[in-house]
Amino acid sequence: MAELYHMNRAVTIIGCGVSGLTTALVLQQEGWKVTIFTDQLPENTTSAIAAAIWFPYEVRPQEKANKWSKESYLHYETLSQNPSTGVSMTPLTVIIREEGDAWWTKALPANSIRKATSEEIPAPFELGYRMQVPLIETPLYLPYLLQVFQQGGGLIVNKKIDDINGLLINELAVINCTGLGAADLVGDDSLYPILGQILKADPMDGIEAMSADFTFGAAGEELAYIIPRRDCTVLGGTARKDKYELTPQESVSEGILERCSMLSPLVPHARVQTAVVGLRPGRPEIRLEREGNLIHNYGHGGGGYTVAWGCAYEVRDLLNDLSR
Ligand SMILES: Cc1cc2nc3c(=O)[nH]c(=O)nc-3n(C[C@H](O)[C@H](O)[C@H](O)COP(=O)(O)OP(=O)(O)OC[C@H]3O[C@@H](n4cnc5c(N)ncnc54)[C@H](O)[C@@H]3O)c2cc1C
């Protein structure tokens, strides 16, 4: 009887980026025995390239993204009490073009956001918000998640899955957290890469997180944001749809420095260490749904960290429905 119970509580996750690991931890805490099958280990995923700061960028649908973002915010706030997680709360200024553009303000607890004063917004920009948000330093946070998962008895199998149907026959439930890999794995044509190039500069005293909530350039594919971490200052960025070129471009780096210099007078003095490119898993909407004994959790665009805990809670609820 005990063995049968155990069998029924085993679940398989595919993918070991932030979505797979966060989902794994939530399910583990519910008593599930979790095995992750993954092509790449966390350090080689898109998740390792993100800075990352809490902000619902390129995540849809808006109403659900707000809910998942808020739930995640609260969880990160708790994690920030333990510095070894790599999570801390940090001030962020977000510049907007027009009142009403900022749909994401609803995702923040009321006492953590206010309109910025004109002194807090770099000219020629005029409008914006000041908020307190989670900063998730990925070189610390991903190893932290991995460690908690493995200490809780979680298993990782370094294996690419080519035939999901073969896996589904043998498992009670499979959770698909494969990011862009879902395009091949489940034939999802609506997934597309959103290429992002960022620069990592030496840490800079006195620089704060800042972001423009609109794009630059004729094609609307240029971003401007600054994210200070302990190991570096991240300067971003770009958002180029359907581009796969993973080699950083010098001209793009120059554009990033130019735009970030509009955000802070300290940026022209930045000592750039390296340029990095990653592919965000873009999709018209995050896919979070159950299909038989397969639960999908992928397509988190530019906000995989921002929504990770909220999405994982929803996977847990779908799994509980399935196993009832
Ligand atoms: C430059 C840049 C900056 C970003 N900044 C932020 C930020 O500040 N805040 C934020 O919230 N988000 C940010 N993001 C977005 C965030 O990184 C992504 O949304 C998130 O990493 C997606 O995580 P994931 O786990 O779904 O996918 P991934 O990290 O891509 O992980 C997918 C996993 O699935 C595995 N896999 C795929 N196919 C298979 C298969 N067939 N078999 C087995 N395993 C498979 C992979 O090996 C990998 O382990 C940024 C992204 C980029 C590129």
The ligand as an SDF file (V2000), in Angstrom:
LIG
                    3D

 53 58  0  0  0  0  0  0  0  0999 V2000
   19.2690   38.8550  -21.9970 C   0  0  0  0  0  0  0  0  0  0  0  0
   18.1290   38.3380  -21.1580 C   0  0  0  0  0  0  0  0  0  0  0  0
   17.7360   39.0300  -20.0210 C   0  0  0  0  0  0  0  0  0  0  0  0
   16.6620   38.5780  -19.2500 C   0  0  0  0  0  0  0  0  0  0  0  0
   16.3310   39.2720  -18.1200 N   0  0  0  0  0  0  0  0  0  0  0  0
   15.2830   38.8270  -17.3630 C   0  0  0  0  0  0  0  0  0  0  0  0
   14.9360   39.5360  -16.1650 C   0  0  0  0  0  0  0  0  0  0  0  0
   15.5900   40.5100  -15.7730 O   0  0  0  0  0  0  0  0  0  0  0  0
   13.8560   39.0650  -15.4550 N   0  0  0  0  0  0  0  0  0  0  0  0
   13.1360   37.9650  -15.8450 C   0  0  0  0  0  0  0  0  0  0  0  0
   12.1640   37.6130  -15.1730 O   0  0  0  0  0  0  0  0  0  0  0  0
   13.4610   37.2890  -16.9720 N   0  0  0  0  0  0  0  0  0  0  0  0
   14.5010   37.6990  -17.7480 C   0  0  0  0  0  0  0  0  0  0  0  0
   14.8340   37.0250  -18.8870 N   0  0  0  0  0  0  0  0  0  0  0  0
   13.9470   35.9390  -19.3560 C   0  0  0  0  0  0  0  0  0  0  0  0
   14.2450   34.6200  -18.6700 C   0  0  0  0  0  0  0  0  0  0  0  0
   15.6200   34.3490  -18.7520 O   0  0  0  0  0  0  0  0  0  0  0  0
   13.4390   33.4960  -19.3380 C   0  0  0  0  0  0  0  0  0  0  0  0
   12.0720   33.8060  -19.3720 O   0  0  0  0  0  0  0  0  0  0  0  0
   13.6190   32.2090  -18.5320 C   0  0  0  0  0  0  0  0  0  0  0  0
   14.9910   31.9400  -18.3950 O   0  0  0  0  0  0  0  0  0  0  0  0
   12.9250   31.0290  -19.1760 C   0  0  0  0  0  0  0  0  0  0  0  0
   13.2020   29.9470  -18.3400 O   0  0  0  0  0  0  0  0  0  0  0  0
   12.7940   28.4500  -18.7040 P   0  0  0  0  0  0  0  0  0  0  0  0
   13.2180   27.6110  -17.5710 O   0  0  0  0  0  0  0  0  0  0  0  0
   11.3690   28.4210  -19.1250 O   0  0  0  0  0  0  0  0  0  0  0  0
   13.6600   28.1270  -20.0230 O   0  0  0  0  0  0  0  0  0  0  0  0
   15.2150   27.8150  -20.1680 P   0  0  0  0  0  0  0  0  0  0  0  0
   16.0330   28.5660  -19.2000 O   0  0  0  0  0  0  0  0  0  0  0  0
   15.5250   27.9710  -21.6040 O   0  0  0  0  0  0  0  0  0  0  0  0
   15.3150   26.2850  -19.7850 O   0  0  0  0  0  0  0  0  0  0  0  0
   14.7840   25.2980  -20.6220 C   0  0  0  0  0  0  0  0  0  0  0  0
   15.2920   23.9430  -20.1470 C   0  0  0  0  0  0  0  0  0  0  0  0
   14.6760   22.9130  -20.9140 O   0  0  0  0  0  0  0  0  0  0  0  0
   15.6740   22.0190  -21.3920 C   0  0  0  0  0  0  0  0  0  0  0  0
   15.1800   21.3690  -22.6100 N   0  0  0  0  0  0  0  0  0  0  0  0
   14.7150   21.9650  -23.7260 C   0  0  0  0  0  0  0  0  0  0  0  0
   14.3190   21.0190  -24.6170 N   0  0  0  0  0  0  0  0  0  0  0  0
   14.5340   19.8180  -24.0240 C   0  0  0  0  0  0  0  0  0  0  0  0
   14.3310   18.4610  -24.4240 C   0  0  0  0  0  0  0  0  0  0  0  0
   13.8130   18.1350  -25.6250 N   0  0  0  0  0  0  0  0  0  0  0  0
   14.6760   17.4570  -23.5650 N   0  0  0  0  0  0  0  0  0  0  0  0
   15.2120   17.7460  -22.3490 C   0  0  0  0  0  0  0  0  0  0  0  0
   15.4260   19.0210  -21.9240 N   0  0  0  0  0  0  0  0  0  0  0  0
   15.0820   20.0300  -22.7510 C   0  0  0  0  0  0  0  0  0  0  0  0
   16.8850   22.9080  -21.5960 C   0  0  0  0  0  0  0  0  0  0  0  0
   18.0690   22.1510  -21.7120 O   0  0  0  0  0  0  0  0  0  0  0  0
   16.8030   23.7580  -20.3270 C   0  0  0  0  0  0  0  0  0  0  0  0
   17.3280   23.0460  -19.2380 O   0  0  0  0  0  0  0  0  0  0  0  0
   15.9350   37.4120  -19.6500 C   0  0  0  0  0  0  0  0  0  0  0  0
   16.3550   36.6930  -20.7690 C   0  0  0  0  0  0  0  0  0  0  0  0
   17.4370   37.1500  -21.5210 C   0  0  0  0  0  0  0  0  0  0  0  0
   17.8820   36.3590  -22.7170 C   0  0  0  0  0  0  0  0  0  0  0  0
  1  2  1  0
  2  3  1  0
  2 52  2  0
  3  4  2  0
  4  5  1  0
  4 50  1  0
  5  6  2  0
  6  7  1  0
  6 13  1  0
  7  8  2  0
  7  9  1  0
  9 10  1  0
 10 11  2  0
 10 12  1  0
 12 13  2  0
 13 14  1  0
 14 15  1  0
 14 50  1  0
 15 16  1  0
 16 17  1  0
 16 18  1  0
 18 19  1  0
 18 20  1  0
 20 21  1  0
 20 22  1  0
 22 23  1  0
 23 24  1  0
 24 25  2  0
 24 26  1  0
 24 27  1  0
 27 28  1  0
 28 29  2  0
 28 30  1  0
 28 31  1  0
 31 32  1  0
 32 33  1  0
 33 34  1  0
 33 48  1  0
 34 35  1  0
 35 36  1  0
 35 46  1  0
 36 37  1  0
 36 45  1  0
 37 38  2  0
 38 39  1  0
 39 40  1  0
 39 45  2  0
 40 41  1  0
 40 42  2  0
 42 43  1  0
 43 44  2  0
 44 45  1  0
 46 47  1  0
 46 48  1  0
 48 49  1  0
 50 51  2  0
 51 52  1  0
 52 53  1  0
M  END
$$$$
